[in-house]
Amino acid sequence: MRGNDAAENADRAIEWLMNFELRELESAISNDYARWHMESAILIYDWCHDRMREAQRQDRIDYFNHALRLLFKKNWGHDPMPANNYFQGYLRNAIEWVIATHDENPAAEELWVKYVGHRLGNVLLPYYNHGGGRGGTPAEGGQYGVYMIDYSLIPYATLRDYLPGKADVFERTNFFAENFYYVLHSMLPGLTHDNGEMESHHQLFPFGDDEKFRSESLASFYIDAFSVYAQLWLDSALGRYARQAMDFLGVRPKRYFEGAQGEANDALSWHSLPPDYFAAGSGHFFARSAWPQSEDHNVMVMHFQGGQVENIGHYHADAMNLQLWRGNPRDGGWFLTRETTAYGDCLGGFGNRRRNGEDTLFHNGVSFADGRGQLRWHGNGGPRLVHTTSNKYDRSDLPDGLPVVERLASHDRLAYIAADYTRSYRAANGENPPRYDLLPFVEEVRREVIFARDLEAVIVVDRLDVSDWEKPLENGETEPVPALDIPKIVSWHFGVIPQLDETSGRAAATYETEDSRQHFVIHTLTGAAFKLVNETVWPKPGAGESWGCDLQEPNVGQWRLEVLPESDADGRSLVITVLHGADSEAAASELDISLADEGDALKVTLEHASRGKAEVVIGKRWEDPGSFR
């Protein structure tokens, strides 16, 4: 506090501090006020310490010690949820409070050992180094994920200076260095357009809770982190890449994050980086045709959610979601296909039912029956949760297991990933089976993705298997449903209404402004029926009926293409889909796509007159996945 008005300003701040309290501290399962405002209160205590009376300091010490003890006992944001925004916010507060009061607070040592030391050493660092944090993915998604980064920057940088060599979290984990590479690969090469409904921004691929996707630039949320990374690893390649990222975004970090970040001309071009990135903890996989070599060099970028992270609060059932972007740095680009972003919003589900935007159906994945998808990994306990919804199928039960990434490859001309999602659709191990096994007919769900870089095309292979089902009825009885009558739904999304040609298995759309155009084609090579759904249309609830979702503005729905594949006599479906993009419809037609039956295998051939040829052999038998060349 400096200047002629320092004393007056300090007194006003102290008055605010003395009136500060965390609402619903005793009763609520979590506390937003602790995340939002407690850090400011701690900073005021520290900065205005000498201006405060002894009785005022003691009052705040007693209250904040009490508040922290209660916050660390709350179920939401507790130890099993290290990626959660409340977990991170409470930990930040405790670190900063102990530092601010260590010389006068009798409870400082207790708070440090019992809460800070425990959560850092026994929970957070193991999660970063050996669990879902490997690879640097902020697991709660496009909106809430950034909080686990932002909340960490000030306390960990302070610890680095306060206890040099002893409490340097940045050096005890690769998580933050990996987080930079995660953000860099998720960040699109140019501004992203959205048909005039959203301002063009430097976007990240959305996932999880992403309620702010349509109104804010998510890439810029990481500018403070980039500034810190550039200072932490000043002379390394990472620090130089971070300076290039800051220059690319063209925004400044908050004043207190600015520092010695090196010379501006020391930035390092991303062209020296590999085109692919895999985050092992979350299974997120990024691949691109290339890093742009010039301002007008069009590139395609893919994001595929190969896996999922357990024990997070803000969660969508979006494992196996695949998204594509195409464009260039000069004119910007478009999401050719992306998930429908939401925060529990009401959307039009399967069969014109109102559904929650968290569901698998609203992502580019696979659902079954009446639109049921993956079960949700809620942070505090799966089947132990008490369910009050009147819809017995709308539950949050703990699945049998996480998806498993089985194979991964990165080559000059292709990127490849294969994963098994079966266990994420089943809950046979719930407390009261089979009641909790809401999709007992799902036998197998696998997805393989082959990205042919030179052709800017993606081949998706889905292997889906179901069995006969005894469907539960409201009266407690069951109704037999043969496997062949259970719908399998492969969802793809368009930002504009596409043109469908069900005879040839094609759906296509053009995205354009005066300055930018992209054409997108989805080509289903194996037999399937098409259904187009406007997700913005859904039935309103009747009197006394539960919504099961939130009515939020603006309406976030897209055009959903439901691909309903054919099944063999055993209820199995082998679904082969090619997705590709180009500057125009004419340019897209230059890619020739064919499918040949070779007995025990199917051969997909992609050929372009100037860009080359790719052949993928896909085994018909489940145990014989095939090869590519």
C-alpha positions, 0 to 999 in steps of 0.5 A: 500500500503506497501513495498519498491515499495508502492509509485510507485505502488500507482501512477500506480494505480492512473493513471489507476483510473484517466483514468477510465470511463464507456463506453457507460454510457449515451447510453446503457440500462445497463453497464457491465463495472460498474459491472466488473471494478467499484468496483476496481476503488473504492478500488483504490480510498480508498486505495490510497486516501492519495497519490492522489492530491485534484484535482484528488479526486474531479475529481473522486468524480464528475465523480462517483457521476454522473455515479451512478445517471445514472446507477440507472436510467437505465431500465435494472437492475432497481427497479423491477429486484432485482435478476438481475446482474446489479441491484446487481452490481450497488447497490454494487458500491453505497454502497462501494462508499458512505463508501469510500467517506462519509467524503468528498463527498457532495452527499454521503447522497443523494446517500445513501438515494435515491439509497442505502436505497431505494433499500435495504429497499423498493426493495431488502429486501422485495424480499428476505423476501416475494418474489421470494428470499424466499428459497435462489435461485439465480433466474438468473440461473447457470451462472448469478445467482451467481452474486447476491451472489458474489456482495453482500458479500463485501458490506454487510460484510463491512456494518456489521462492519461499522454500527454494529447493524444498517445495518446488511443485513445478520441479516435482511433477511434469504436469505443468510442462505437459499442460503447456503442450496439451494446450498448444496442441489443442489450440487451433491454428487460426481464429475459429468461425461459427456462422455469425453466432459467435465471435471468432476466437482462438479456440481450444477443442472443447470437452467436458463442461464447456459452458463458456465455449460460445461466448469466450475465447478459451485459449486466452484463459491460459495466457497467465499460465503461459507467462509463468511457464515462460519464466519458469523454463526461461532458456528451455525450448518450452519457455521459447514455445510459450513465448511464441504462444503468447505472441500468437494469442496477442493478449497480455497476462494479468499484471502480477503474472508479467515478469522476466520472460526472455526476449520477444525474438527468442520465441521458438516456432512450433514447426519443430514439434511433432504433429501429434500429442498423447496425454496418457492419463486422460487418453486425449489424442491430438493429430494434425496434417501439419503445422502451418508453413505459411499464413495461407497453408490449410491444415486439418487438426483432430482431437480424439478422447481415447480415454476418461479420467475418474473422480472429477466433478464436472463431467460429460459422458464423452469418451471416444468423442472425435472432433475435426477443425480445418483452416489456416492462420490468415483466414481462420477456420471451422470446426468441421464436426465437434461435440455439442457444448453444454453445461447440463443444457436441455437438448433434443435427444433420441426419439424427440426426448428431452435429454441432458447435454452431458449425455454421450448422444450429444458428442461424436460417439456411440449410444444405444437403445433409447439414446443411452450412452456411457455412465458417468464417473462422479467424483464422490461415489457412483452407486452410493449416490442418492438419486431423486430423479423420476427417470430411473434411467437417468442415473449417475452410477459408477461404471465397471471401468475406464476406457482402455487405449489399446494401440497407438501409432504416430507416423509421418503419413498417419496417426492411429489410436484404438480403444475399448470403451465397453466397461464405461457402458456397464455397471454390473458391479453396482451395489444392487445388480442388476438394477444398476446395470442400465445397459446389460445388453452392451457386450462390446464397444471399440473404436479405431481412428486412422488419420491420413495426414496427406489426404486430410481424411479420417477413417473411423472403425466402430465395432459394436456388439449387443445381446438379447435384453430383458427390458424392465417395465414400470410395473416391475416386469420385463419385456424381451428385446432381441439383440437385432431390435436394439438400436445402435446410434453413432452420432456425428454433429454439424454446425449447419444443416447438412445435405444427406444422401442416404443411398450413397451413405454421405452427409455433407455441409459447407461452412462459409463467411465472406473470407473463409470456406470449408466443406465437410463430408461424412461417408459411411461405407457400411450399411446404415440408415440416417436420421437428422435431428435438430438438437434445439427442438425438445419437449417442455416438461409437463406440470410437476414433471422433472426437467432433468436438465437446465434451460440455458441461453443461448441455445447450444444445440447443433444438427445431429446425424444419427447413423443407425448401422445394420447388424449381423445375425449375432447382433454385431455391427462393423461400422466404417466411416470416412470423414474429410474436409476441403476448401470447397465441394469440388475439392472434396470430390477429388478424394476417391473413396472405395470399399472392397470385400476381401473375404475375411476383411474389408479394404478401404482405399482413399486416393487423390490425384495429387496427394497420394493413396492410402489403403486400410485393411479391416478384419471382419473378425473381432480378434483380427483388427487388420492393417494399414498402408 
